[in-house]
Amino acid sequence: MVKTIKELQESMVEQLKRRGFYPKDEKEVLLRLGEEVGEVFEAVRENQSPKDLSHEVVDVFWNLLRFCEFKGIDLEKAFFEKLEKNEARPLDKLVTDISQNS
């Protein structure tokens, strides 16, 4: 079953509240986000299994969702707005081969 980012966020919040791990402080959320990014680096450095790495990446995503909830950011809407903004930017040159990206 495919869920929207908003639905994923609602599921995460419900679980965190039910299990007593719902961070209520912006600083705490940002510190946790930084810690989880560090754990992704560690998983890559240690060549952990794809499953373990994916769990660390999800921890980053969870904390990002919580921060967005904290700040009232609709991440799905913001994503598409940013995608459109980037697409509207003029290019210095036409890229026909991705290896030309610098």
Secondary structure as UniProt FT lines:
FT   HELIX           5..19
FT   HELIX           26..45
FT   TURN            46..47
FT   HELIX           50..71
FT   HELIX           75..88
FT   HELIX           98..100
//
